[in-house]
Amino acid sequence: MSKAVKLGPTQYGIIVLTVLTALIHLGLGFSFMGAGFLPILFILNGLGYLALMVAYFWGGSISSQLVAMRGQIRWAYIAFTAVTIIAFFIMNFGNYQMPGLVDKLIEIILVALLWRD
C-alpha cells in the first residue's frame, strides 16, 4: 500500500526549487556538450535532482519500500545538494559568476526547506 505525501507550501517550494536547479544543470550540461567530462557531470547532477525529487514525493507510487525509506531519501537529497554546493565553490574558486551564485542560493534554500520538511 502506498502512502500519499501531502503537499503544502514547503513541499511545493522543494519541488519548484528542485526543478529550477535541475533545469539549470541540465541546460549547462547540454550547452557545454563536447567540452570534456564536465557537461556529463552537469547532466548527471540535473537528473540526480529529478530522481531524488520523484523518490521523495512519489516513491510510494513506485515501491512500498520507498515509503519506509522517505527519511533516508530526505537525508540523501540534503547531502546531494550540499555536495553540489561545495563542489561549485571548489571547482570555481575565485571565479564565481552570477548564474552560479544564483543557483547556489536556490540550493541553499532547498536544503533549508528539506531540513524543515
Contacts in CASP RR format, 6 or more apart in sequence:
PFRMAT RR
TARGET T0000
AUTHOR 0000-0000-0000
METHOD contacts of the structure
MODEL  1
MSKAVKLGPTQYGIIVLTVLTALIHLGLGFSFMGAGFLPILFILNGLGYL
ALMVAYFWGGSISSQLVAMRGQIRWAYIAFTAVTIIAFFIMNFGNYQMPG
LVDKLIEIILVALLWRD
1 64 0 8 1.000
2 59 0 8 1.000
2 60 0 8 1.000
2 61 0 8 1.000
2 64 0 8 1.000
2 67 0 8 1.000
3 60 0 8 1.000
3 67 0 8 1.000
5 11 0 8 1.000
5 56 0 8 1.000
5 57 0 8 1.000
5 58 0 8 1.000
5 70 0 8 1.000
7 15 0 8 1.000
7 57 0 8 1.000
10 113 0 8 1.000
10 116 0 8 1.000
10 117 0 8 1.000
11 57 0 8 1.000
11 117 0 8 1.000
13 113 0 8 1.000
14 53 0 8 1.000
14 56 0 8 1.000
14 57 0 8 1.000
14 110 0 8 1.000
14 113 0 8 1.000
14 114 0 8 1.000
14 117 0 8 1.000
15 53 0 8 1.000
15 57 0 8 1.000
17 106 0 8 1.000
17 107 0 8 1.000
17 109 0 8 1.000
17 110 0 8 1.000
17 113 0 8 1.000
18 49 0 8 1.000
18 50 0 8 1.000
18 52 0 8 1.000
18 53 0 8 1.000
18 110 0 8 1.000
19 50 0 8 1.000
19 53 0 8 1.000
20 106 0 8 1.000
21 46 0 8 1.000
21 49 0 8 1.000
21 84 0 8 1.000
21 103 0 8 1.000
21 106 0 8 1.000
21 107 0 8 1.000
21 110 0 8 1.000
22 46 0 8 1.000
22 47 0 8 1.000
22 48 0 8 1.000
22 49 0 8 1.000
22 50 0 8 1.000
22 53 0 8 1.000
23 46 0 8 1.000
24 99 0 8 1.000
24 100 0 8 1.000
24 103 0 8 1.000
24 106 0 8 1.000
25 42 0 8 1.000
25 43 0 8 1.000
25 45 0 8 1.000
25 46 0 8 1.000
25 49 0 8 1.000
25 103 0 8 1.000
26 42 0 8 1.000
26 43 0 8 1.000
26 46 0 8 1.000
26 47 0 8 1.000
27 42 0 8 1.000
28 39 0 8 1.000
28 42 0 8 1.000
29 38 0 8 1.000
29 39 0 8 1.000
29 40 0 8 1.000
29 42 0 8 1.000
29 43 0 8 1.000
30 39 0 8 1.000
30 43 0 8 1.000
31 39 0 8 1.000
32 38 0 8 1.000
32 39 0 8 1.000
32 42 0 8 1.000
33 39 0 8 1.000
45 84 0 8 1.000
48 80 0 8 1.000
49 80 0 8 1.000
49 81 0 8 1.000
52 73 0 8 1.000
52 76 0 8 1.000
52 77 0 8 1.000
52 80 0 8 1.000
53 77 0 8 1.000
54 62 0 8 1.000
55 62 0 8 1.000
55 66 0 8 1.000
55 73 0 8 1.000
56 70 0 8 1.000
56 73 0 8 1.000
56 74 0 8 1.000
56 77 0 8 1.000
59 66 0 8 1.000
59 67 0 8 1.000
59 70 0 8 1.000
59 73 0 8 1.000
60 66 0 8 1.000
60 67 0 8 1.000
66 73 0 8 1.000
74 114 0 8 1.000
74 117 0 8 1.000
77 114 0 8 1.000
78 111 0 8 1.000
78 114 0 8 1.000
78 115 0 8 1.000
81 107 0 8 1.000
81 110 0 8 1.000
81 111 0 8 1.000
81 114 0 8 1.000
82 111 0 8 1.000
84 107 0 8 1.000
85 104 0 8 1.000
85 107 0 8 1.000
85 108 0 8 1.000
85 111 0 8 1.000
88 100 0 8 1.000
88 103 0 8 1.000
88 104 0 8 1.000
89 96 0 8 1.000
89 104 0 8 1.000
92 100 0 8 1.000
END
